[in-house]
Amino acid sequence: MPAEDRIRRWVRASVRAASVYPVGKAPGLIKLDAMENPYPWPEPMREAWLRRLRNVALNRYPDAEAAGLKGQLRAVFSLPGSAGILLGNGSDEIIQIIACALSGPGASLLAPEPSFAMYESIAKGTDLNYVGVPLQAPDFSLDVDAMLAAVERVQPAVVFIAWPNNPTGNLFDRNAVECIARSTPGIVVVDEAYHAFAGATLMPLLEQYDNVLVMRTLSKLGLAGLRLGFLAGPPAWLLEFEKLRLPYNVGVLVQESAGFFLEHIDVLQEQTRRLCADRERLYQALLKQPGVTVWPSAGNFLLFRTDTMPASEVHERLKRAGLLVRCVADMHPLLAGCLRVTVGTAGENDAFLTALSEVLARH
Ligand SMILES: Cc1ncc(COP(=O)(O)O)c(C=O)c1O
C-alpha cells in the first residue's frame, strides 16, 4: 500500500491538516526574530559552567524528579510555598502536556488572539477545540465581555493568557484575568514567558485561586537553546499533568546547566535590565520613524506596523540588508501590516533602525 494511503488511513485528520512550525533561518543575519537574549555569558562564568559539566554522568538517566533544580527555581522565582512545580522541555512541551491531559470530546482551549501561535497549533494537534477571542483595537486590550461570553458558551477546559502577550507586547488588565479565573469552569494558565522584562507578575494569584497556574521559561532570560520551562500551581492539577510528562524530559545536561545558571541569576538580571533600557530606546526611535506605528511593550520585543510598504516586503528587504525580524502580518487580521522585532544589543538595534529607515526611505 502506498505510504500516502496508509497515512490517510492512520494519521488523524487534524495532524494531516497541520503544518510544521516554521523556523526562520538566519545564517549570517542579525537575528531579531525569536526573542532570544543576545548577550553571551562572561568568559569566567562560561569556564566555570564547562568545569561543572565535566562531572555529569551521561551514562545515567536524569533525576526524573529533578528535586534540586525545582528547589532552586522555587527560591529564585519566589514561588508560593503551597504551589507545586512541573518541569518541561521548554514551556512548549508544558502546553502540549496540558492539552493532552484535557483533550477529549467537547473539550476546548480558549485564548485571546492574536497570541502565542502554539496555543492554537497544539490545541489542533491534540484534538482540543480551539476558540480564539479577538483582542480590541487599537491597543490590543482584552475584550473582557467577549471573553466571558466565550467562557459561558464553550465552557473551556483551559484558558491560556500570555502575560505579557506575544506578539502584541502588552499586559492585560489584572482584574480582567481574575474575572475570567472566577468565571471559567476549568483552569487558567498565565504564561509569563516574558515576565523578566515586565517587572510584574500574576504569581500571587496562585494563593487566591485554585484553578490558576503560572508558566515560565528560561528561554527568554538567556537559555533558549537549553529548553527548560516550568509550571507552578495547585499540586492536585500538577499531579494529573505529571502522569503525562515523560519521566526523563529534562536531561542531565539541562538540569546541571539550569542549576548553574540559577546560581548566576544576577548576571542574567543585569542583562535583562540592559535589554529593558534598550527596549525603551528602540521604542522611542520607532515612534519617531515616519511611516511606522509602534506599540509599547512589556516584553523583549516590539510590534510595529509599516504604513507605507507591505510588511512582507519590509521583511524581505531587511533580510537582504542582513537583519531577520518576524513578519506577523498574516497571523491575524488585527496584525495586518505588522512585524515584530526582538530587542538585541545596542549595536544590533542601531543596525536595525538604520536598515529600516533606509528600506522605508527608498520606497
Ligand atoms: C508567550 C510564549 N510562551 C511560551 C513560549 C515558548 O517558550 P519555550 O522556549 O520555553 O518553549 C514563547 C516563545 O516564543 C512565547 O512567546
The ligand as an SDF file (V2000), in Angstrom:
LIG
                    3D

 16 16  0  0  0  0  0  0  0  0999 V2000
    4.1380   33.5470   25.1980 C   0  0  0  0  0  0  0  0  0  0  0  0
    5.1130   32.4530   24.9670 C   0  0  0  0  0  0  0  0  0  0  0  0
    5.0250   31.3430   25.6960 N   0  0  0  0  0  0  0  0  0  0  0  0
    5.8840   30.3220   25.5380 C   0  0  0  0  0  0  0  0  0  0  0  0
    6.8980   30.3870   24.6030 C   0  0  0  0  0  0  0  0  0  0  0  0
    7.7780   29.1830   24.3980 C   0  0  0  0  0  0  0  0  0  0  0  0
    8.8680   29.1970   25.1990 O   0  0  0  0  0  0  0  0  0  0  0  0
    9.8480   27.9520   25.3400 P   0  0  0  0  0  0  0  0  0  0  0  0
   11.0970   28.3410   24.6460 O   0  0  0  0  0  0  0  0  0  0  0  0
   10.0100   27.7710   26.8120 O   0  0  0  0  0  0  0  0  0  0  0  0
    9.1930   26.7480   24.7150 O   0  0  0  0  0  0  0  0  0  0  0  0
    7.0490   31.5230   23.8180 C   0  0  0  0  0  0  0  0  0  0  0  0
    8.1100   31.6020   22.8090 C   0  0  0  0  0  0  0  0  0  0  0  0
    8.2060   32.4480   21.9810 O   0  0  0  0  0  0  0  0  0  0  0  0
    6.1200   32.5810   23.9990 C   0  0  0  0  0  0  0  0  0  0  0  0
    6.1840   33.6800   23.2600 O   0  0  0  0  0  0  0  0  0  0  0  0
  1  2  1  0
  2  3  1  0
  2 15  2  0
  3  4  2  0
  4  5  1  0
  5  6  1  0
  5 12  2  0
  6  7  1  0
  7  8  1  0
  8  9  2  0
  8 10  1  0
  8 11  1  0
 12 13  1  0
 12 15  1  0
 13 14  2  0
 15 16  1  0
M  END
$$$$
